[in-house]
Amino acid sequence: MSASTPARSTRRDASHPVAGGLAVIALALILAGCATGRPPGVEATSTWAGRAIGPRPASNPALKRAIIARANGEWEYFGRQTVVYRGSEESIPHVGYWEDDDPRHSQRVNAYWRAVGQPTLDGMDCDEPWSAAFISWVMQRAGVPQSQFRPAIAHWVYLSAAIDDAALPGRWFVPQRISDYSPRPGDLICSSRGPRRPGMIGGYTSPGMLRGTNTHCDLVTATDGKHLEAIGGNVRNSVSKISVELDAQGRLRTVPRRPWFMILQNRL
């Protein structure tokens, strides 16, 4: 399709809702016993919902660069599609190749699906959301072991695993609240996407409150403290780079199409 073709609507992540009432109550009880929340602007907090985050891993900037390079390479492969969010406005100043434009790009989506154990799907399966498969493929190809990042067909699966494992020593990816943390290259910024949104209490969520929700994550590739760029799959039917504004403290500003709820910090 030509670059002048209007963008189609983004697919929604498909998942099955599971009752999370007990998880909400459990998290509320945890939070009730905690001290008052940290003030906005605190960087990389050491707890999540009152539970300590484990000691940092050894630094590996080369691997972090490899993750970002993989995402940038796929953006190039799909024709550098760009989506800009400014306030309530969304624009697509450059349209790239879409998932079902031709066999070359459809089969690339098949490579992402293979990373999560779904070898029969490709870009022609337009009703199957592949954004989590894309992130899983990027991590896999960059050299991130499954013990540090769980490949999944839905974002809530690997986010839940990261929350569950955050207290362990040496975890590469740990959760951070939107109000506490300024995202940096290599992090994942996550938003709800669709009718089944994660439950939140005081800016925190839990695996039980994430289960079965519609979510989406993009990989941060660059930031100057005022604006942020991130790359995601299945964004306007392509691998797209999004551009979003940050607030005065360098934190994410929620926009209508990106209701942020969590950041997965990359501690490499």
C-alpha positions in Angstrom: 0.0 0.0 0.0 1.2 3.5 -0.7 2.3 6.0 1.9 -0.8 8.1 1.2 -3.2 5.3 2.2 -5.1 6.3 5.4 -4.1 4.4 8.5 -6.5 1.7 9.7 -7.5 1.2 13.2 -5.1 -0.6 15.6 -5.9 -4.1 16.5 -6.8 -4.9 20.1 -5.0 -7.5 22.2 -7.3 -10.5 22.6 -7.5 -12.2 26.0 -10.1 -13.7 28.3 -11.3 -11.8 31.4 -10.8 -13.5 34.8 -12.4 -12.3 38.0 -9.8 -10.3 40.0 -11.9 -9.3 43.0 -9.8 -11.3 45.5 -6.6 -9.9 44.0 -7.9 -6.4 44.4 -8.8 -7.0 48.1 -5.4 -8.6 48.7 -3.5 -5.7 47.2 -5.6 -3.2 49.1 -4.7 -5.0 52.4 -1.0 -4.8 51.5 -1.2 -1.1 50.7 -3.2 -0.3 53.8 -0.3 -1.5 55.9 2.3 0.5 54.0 3.7 4.0 54.8 2.4 6.9 52.7 3.4 6.9 49.1 6.7 8.3 47.9 6.5 11.9 46.4 6.3 12.2 42.7 9.7 12.5 41.0 11.5 9.9 43.0 13.5 7.8 40.6 13.5 4.0 40.4 11.8 3.2 43.7 12.9 0.1 45.6 9.5 -1.3 46.4 6.4 -2.3 44.5 3.1 -2.3 46.5 5.0 -2.5 49.8 7.2 -5.4 48.6 11.0 -4.8 48.3 12.5 -5.0 44.8 15.6 -7.2 44.8 19.2 -6.0 44.4 20.3 -4.7 41.0 22.0 -7.0 38.4 25.4 -6.4 37.0 25.4 -3.6 34.5 25.3 -4.8 30.8 25.0 -1.7 28.6 26.0 -3.6 25.5 22.9 -5.9 25.9 20.7 -2.9 26.5 22.0 -1.3 23.3 21.4 -4.6 21.5 17.7 -4.6 22.6 17.2 -1.1 21.3 19.1 -1.8 18.1 16.8 -4.8 17.4 13.7 -2.7 17.8 15.1 0.1 15.6 16.1 -2.5 12.9 12.5 -3.8 12.7 11.2 -0.2 12.5 13.5 0.3 9.5 12.3 -3.0 8.0 8.7 -1.9 8.2 9.4 1.5 6.5 9.9 3.8 9.5 6.2 4.5 10.3 5.8 7.3 12.8 2.9 8.1 15.1 2.9 11.4 17.0 0.8 12.1 20.1 0.4 15.7 21.1 -2.2 16.4 23.8 -5.4 14.7 22.5 -4.2 14.7 18.9 -2.7 11.7 17.0 -1.0 12.1 13.7 0.9 9.7 11.4 3.3 11.9 9.5 4.9 8.9 7.8 3.2 5.7 6.8 5.3 2.6 6.5 4.5 -1.0 5.4 1.6 -2.8 7.1 1.4 -6.3 8.3 -0.6 -7.6 5.3 0.9 -5.4 2.6 3.0 -8.2 1.0 4.5 -11.6 1.8 7.8 -10.1 2.9 6.2 -8.2 5.8 3.6 -10.8 6.6 6.3 -13.4 7.0 8.2 -11.0 9.3 5.2 -11.0 11.6 5.3 -14.8 11.4 8.9 -14.7 12.9 7.5 -12.7 15.8 4.8 -15.3 16.3 7.3 -18.1 16.3 9.1 -16.5 19.3 5.9 -17.2 21.3 5.2 -20.7 20.0 2.6 -19.8 17.3 4.2 -20.8 14.0 1.0 -20.9 12.0 0.2 -17.2 12.4 1.5 -14.3 10.2 0.6 -10.8 9.2 -2.4 -12.0 7.1 -4.1 -13.0 10.4 -5.1 -9.4 10.9 -7.4 -10.1 13.8 -4.6 -11.6 15.9 -2.8 -8.9 17.9 1.0 -9.4 17.6 2.4 -6.6 19.7 3.5 -8.8 22.6 5.0 -11.3 20.2 7.0 -8.5 18.7 8.4 -7.4 22.1 9.2 -11.1 22.9 11.0 -11.5 19.6 13.1 -8.4 20.2 14.2 -9.6 23.6 14.9 -13.1 22.3 17.0 -12.0 19.3 18.9 -9.5 21.4 20.0 -12.3 23.7 17.7 -11.9 26.7 17.2 -15.3 28.4 13.7 -16.5 29.1 14.6 -16.6 32.8 14.8 -12.8 32.7 11.9 -12.0 30.2 9.1 -14.5 29.7 8.0 -14.6 26.0 4.2 -14.3 25.7 1.3 -13.7 23.3 -0.1 -11.1 25.6 1.7 -8.3 27.5 -0.1 -9.0 30.8 1.7 -12.4 31.0 5.3 -11.1 31.0 4.3 -8.1 33.1 2.8 -10.4 35.8 5.9 -12.5 35.7 8.1 -9.4 36.2 6.0 -8.3 39.2 6.1 -11.8 40.7 9.9 -12.0 40.3 10.8 -8.4 41.3 11.9 -9.3 44.8 14.5 -11.8 43.5 18.1 -10.6 43.3 19.5 -9.6 39.9 16.2 -9.2 38.0 16.8 -7.2 34.8 13.2 -5.9 34.4 11.3 -4.5 37.4 8.0 -2.6 37.7 7.9 1.2 38.4 4.9 3.5 38.9 4.2 6.1 36.3 4.2 8.8 39.0 7.6 7.9 40.4 9.8 7.2 37.5 11.1 8.9 34.3 11.4 6.3 31.6 14.8 5.8 29.9 16.0 3.9 26.7 15.5 0.2 27.1 12.5 0.5 29.4 9.0 -0.7 28.4 6.1 1.8 28.8 2.8 0.1 29.1 -0.8 1.3 28.6 -4.2 -0.2 28.7 -5.7 -0.9 25.3 -9.3 -2.0 25.0 -12.2 -2.6 27.4 -10.5 -4.9 29.9 -8.2 -2.6 31.8 -5.8 -3.5 34.6 -7.0 -2.9 38.2 -5.0 -0.2 40.0 -4.7 0.8 43.6 -2.5 3.8 44.4 -0.7 3.5 41.1 0.1 -0.2 41.6 -1.3 -3.3 40.0 -0.8 -7.0 40.7 -0.6 -10.3 38.6 -4.2 -11.0 39.6 -5.4 -7.6 38.6 -3.5 -7.9 35.2 -4.8 -11.3 34.3 -6.8 -11.3 31.0 -6.5 -7.6 30.5 -6.0 -5.7 27.2 -2.6 -4.0 27.4 0.2 -2.8 25.2 3.9 -2.0 25.7 6.4 0.0 23.6 10.2 -0.1 24.0 11.7 3.3 24.7 14.5 4.1 22.3 15.3 7.7 23.0 14.4 10.6 25.3 15.6 14.2 25.8 13.6 14.7 29.0 10.9 16.6 27.2 9.9 14.1 24.6 10.1 10.3 24.3 10.4 7.9 21.4 9.4 4.3 21.6 8.9 1.4 19.2 6.1 -1.1 19.3 4.5 -3.8 17.1 1.0 -3.9 15.8 0.8 -0.1 16.2 -1.4 1.2 13.4 -0.9 -2.2 11.6 2.9 -1.9 11.5 6.1 -1.7 13.6 5.8 2.0 14.5 7.8 4.6 16.4 5.7 6.7 18.7 6.5 10.2 19.9 5.0 11.4 23.2 5.4 14.5 25.3 6.8 14.3 28.9 5.8 16.6 31.8 8.2 19.0 33.5 9.6 16.2 35.6 10.3 14.0 32.6 7.4 11.6 33.4 4.8 10.2 31.0 1.8 12.3 30.2 -1.4 10.2 29.6 -2.9 10.7 26.2 -6.3 9.3 25.1 -4.8 6.5 23.1 -2.1 5.7 25.6 -3.5 5.5 29.1 -0.2 4.6 30.8 -0.4 2.4 33.9 3.1 1.0 34.4 6.8 1.1 33.4 9.0 -1.9 33.2 12.4 -0.6 34.1 15.4 -2.1 32.3 18.2 -2.2 35.0 21.0 -3.5 32.7 
